[in-house]
Amino acid sequence: MIDGILSTLSALMDPSSPWIYLIAFTGGLLASFLPCSLSSLPLVIGYVSGGRRDTRSAFRLSLVFAIGMAVTYTVLATVALALGSLIGSTSRIWYMVLAVLTLLMALQLSGLFTIIPASNLQTRNTKRGYFGALVAGLLSGVFSSPCSTPVLVALLSIASVSGSVWISAFLLLCYSVGYSILSVVAGTFAGFVTKLSSSSAYGKAGKVVSIILAIALLMLSFYLFYQAF
């Protein structure tokens, strides 16, 4: 049974397989659905727009925000690959480091530990308009929420051992596209988050999504530990 699980995980983690990109996209979409990820974007968009809430302007600002995140994720993917190459992406020590890091991220998502505190750095951005939205997106890519950061770290772990800058960049691009879909909707329609957050069904669904993502990261950690030995 264990051999079968490891075989499945190896197939899913294979950079040549399209499944890994679908996983990255789905991970981004699920991470954006979590309450602590979704609630911050309308505040950021509302600030950089100067309080003007027309739908077209909010939509454009949200897109620019998403582009800023995509740029940061691409840079992070390149840095992760360079770091993996420097240390030795196939070395036991590197796989062990990634396994422990991914395990910690699984614990963060499960709610057992708070390793990554919430950050409001994006809202301290003093720029307005499209440039302000871009800066906020760039910052959001680095200082993600306690919900989305664990998924991002897991994908960066995969990127660091992929051996290709193009694969790494595209992997994180798929994540950013998935993460941006709901974010753009939330940033565009002011009442969307309020209505969604007030729903008891959403609260329950958010907990289920957190558990699913935590289990997925736990399995990835198990796979990386296996690769280390």
N, C-alpha and C positions, 0 to 999 in steps of 0.2 A: 504493500500500500504506500509506504513512504517513497519507494522508488518511483511509483507512478506519479505521486505528487511532485517530486523533484523533476521528473521528466516533463510534466506539464508546465511547471514554473520555468524550466530552462527554455521551453518552446516559446512561452510568453515573453521572456526577457531577451530573446534573440533579436538584435537590432535589424536583421534582415526580414523579420516578420512584420506584416502590417498590423498585427494585433497590438504591438507595443505602443503604436501611435494612437490606436483607438483607446487603449487603456489610459494614455496620457490625456487625451481629449475628455474622456469620461471622468477621470480624476479631477480635472479642472472644473468641469461642470458641477460635479458633486460638491467640491470644495466651496464653490461660489454659492451653493444652495444653503450652506450652513449659516445660522443666525449671525455669528460674530463676523463673518465675511460680508454678508449682504447689507448689514445695517450701516456700515461706515461710508459706502459710496455716495448715497444721496447727500450726506453732510459735506463731502468733498466737492461734489459737483455744484451744490448750492452755494458754497463759498466762492469757488473760482468764477462762477457766473455772476457774482455780485448780487445775488438774491433774485435775479431775473429768471423766471421759471417757465418761459415759453418752450413748448415741446421740441421744436426744431433746434433751438440753441442748445438745449440740454442733451439732445441726441448727439449733436456734433461734438460737444464737450466730452461726452461719455466715450465716443469713438476715439478721440485724441487721448483720453485717459487710458483706454485699452491699448493703444499703440505704444504709449509710454511703458506700460507693463510688459508688452511683447519685446520691446528693445532691451529692457533690463533682463528678462528671462533668457534672451539669446546670449547676452554678455555673460550671465551666470553659467550658462551651459558651456560656453567656451572656457571659462575659468575652471570649472569642474573638470573638464577634459584635460586641461593643461596640468592641473594638480594631480590628477590620476596618472598621467604620463610621467610626471616628475617623480612621484613616489614609486610608481610601478603598478599599473592598473591590474595586473594579474598576480601581484604578491599577496601572500597570506595576510600580512599585517594590514594592508589597505582594505581587503575584504572584511577583516575583523572590525576595523574602524567603522566602515560603512554599515556593518551589521548592527553594531552597538548603537550607532546614531539613528538608524531606522527603527530599532527597538524603542528608543527613547521617544521618537516621534509617534509611534503607535500608542505608547503610554499617555502622551499628551492628548491625542485624539480621544482616547478612552475616558479621559477625565480623571484618571488615577493620580496624575501628577501635573503640575503647571510648570513646565520647563520654559516655555516661551510666553512672556507676559504680553498683554495687549499694549499696542503702541498707537499714539495719536499723532505721530510725526507728520503724516500727510496733511493733517488739518493745520499744522504750523507753517505750512507753505504760504508765503506772503504774496505770491504772484497770482494774477487774475487772468481771465480769458483763456485762450487756447494754450498759451505758453504755460499758464498756471496749471491747466489740466494735464499737460504733458509732464511737467515736473512732478505733479502729484502721482501720476501713473508710474513714473520712474522710481519714486520713493516707495510706492506701494509694492513694486516688484521686489524691492530689497527688504522692506519692513512689512511683510505680509502679516495677516492676522494669525492669532493662535490656531485658527482652524485650517487655514490654507497653507501655512508654512510647512507642517509635517508632510503634506503631499508633495510640495515643491522640493523639499529636502530629499525625499525618496526618489523623485525623478532625476535630481542632480546626481544622486548616487549611481543610478543607471547610466546617466550621461558620462560620468567620469570613467566608466569601464567600457564604453562603447567603441573607443578607438577611432572615431570619426567626428570631426567638428560639424560636418553637415548633418549627421544623424543626431548629434547632441542638440544642435540648433533647432532642427525640425521637431524633435521630441518636445522641447520646451515651447516651441511655437504652437504645437497641437494643444498643449496644456493651457497656454494663454488664450487661445481661441475658445476653448471650452469654458474657461473661467470668465471670459469677457461677455459671453452671450447673455447670461442673467444679469451681469453687472451693468451692461449697457441698458437693458430694460429697466433696471432699478434706478439708474441715474437719469433716465429719460422721463419716467412717469413718477412724479413725486409721491403719489398715494399708493404706489405698488407695494413698497416695503411695509407701510403702515397696515395695509389690509392683510398682507401675508403674515406679518408678525402677530397680528391679533387673532389669527386662526389657531385653534388648539391642535388641529390636524397637522399644521406646519411644524409646531413644536415637537410633536411626536415623530414626524417624518425626519426632522433634523437630528433627533437622537438616533434614529435608525441608521441614517446616512453616516453619522459619526462612528457608529459601531462597525458598519460595513468597511469604511475606510481604515479604521484601526485594525481590523482583521486582515485586510489586504496588506497593510504595512507590516504586520506581524509575520505574515507568510513570506514577504520579501526579505525580512530580517532573517528568517529561518533559512531561506535560500542562500543568502550571503554568508551566513555562518557555515553552511554546507560547503560553499565554494572556498572558504578559508582553510578547510581541512581535507 
